[in-house]
Amino acid sequence: MEGYLIHWIGPRRYMMVGWVIFGLGLIAVGLSRSLFQFYAAFLLVTLGQSVAGFLAIVTVLVNWFQRYRGRAIAIFQLGSSLGALLVPIFAWFVLNTGWRETMMAAGVISIAIGVPLASVMRGHPEDFGYVQDSIATQDTAQDPSAPLLAAEPNISVGKALRSRGFWFLGITHSVSLVGWGALRVHMIPAIVDMGLTEQTAANVLALSLVVAAVGRLIGGFLGDILGTRRVLVVSILIQAFALVIFAFASTLTHIMIFAVVFGVAFGARGVLMTMMRGEVFGRTNFSRLAGLMDPLSGVGVVASPVFAALVYDSTGSYRNAFLILAAIGALGAILLFGIPKPSSFEEANVHN
């Protein structure tokens, strides 16, 4: 539904509404006086965050960039890492002014900053005399040496859903997330089982998330230069290798190596997967197809923590769980070779 709403009303208005919902949700959290009210307000916050966030912004970036799409998406996704720097400030206000006052103030600030920022978003460069990568339309018409943009697929939602490209990419995305899904829940307990402290485990998790910012930049720039598919395959394989390191880790040194390797690969994979979606879907129906793929992509994140828990309960160790998840994640890279090249995607769909 989210992808269709972005397509119908445009990302700018969609994001503006999202920031309002998000801010009002934060204010409602601060005003809540019962557990039910708190949960309802938190659901409002979650809804607003979703509406104002990832898919709408990525849709704009896919529309505006082609040759520099990876770099644009990488820089955008750095925001999630930089935002983590505000956590200590937020915590200080909670401790010194109270959580209710902090939440209500954060809601007001979110609306005051988010809505104006969203209002400057523009969905399509053609509406302002440009084509992708901010190349003026008149430049492409008058200057034969102006950069040429590669043709992108322009297929209907129905054809995309009947194509192997859509399903292969969705399955690859899902299985590439199984490792992260399990780590989100079991990483700290697994590190504690090795004899390290909870604080050390939390620091390692934080390190992997910070290093992921570097991986996003590496993935975005290399994807633009070397090609999305080949760099994405390497990133997924390195991510799987990092899970193997984690499975056999027994010292803090092993865990630190894992955190760096996994963080870089995971950050790069996220940017490159978004780039690959843009190449496979094209611009016209990007938001709708990306939205339809999200439930399929989420299967791995939901199922993997349960699987890891079952393995641990039956064996007393996480090792086999993470080895199996590493193998599953690596197999996803193979499916990428079954996705038609962007230039031939439409033709491939015609015959599917």
ABEGO torsion letter per residue (X at the ends): XAAAAAAAAEAAAAAAAAAAAAAAAAAAAAABABAAAAAAAAAAAAAAAAAABAAAAAAAAAAABAAAAAAAAAAAAAAAAAAAAAAAAAAAAAAAAEAAAAAAAAAAAAAAAAAAAAAABBABAAAAGBBBGGBBAAAAAABAABBBBBBBBBBBAAAAAABAAAAAAAAAAAAAAAAAAAAAAAAAAAAAAAGBBAAAAAAAAAAAAAAAAAAAAAAAAAAAAAEAAAAAAAAAAAAAAAAAAAAABABAAAAAAAAAAAAAAAAAAAAAAAAAAAAAAEAAAAAAAAAAAAAAAAAAAAAAAAAAAAAAAAAGBAAAAAAAAAAAAAAAAAAAAABBBAAAAAAAAAAX
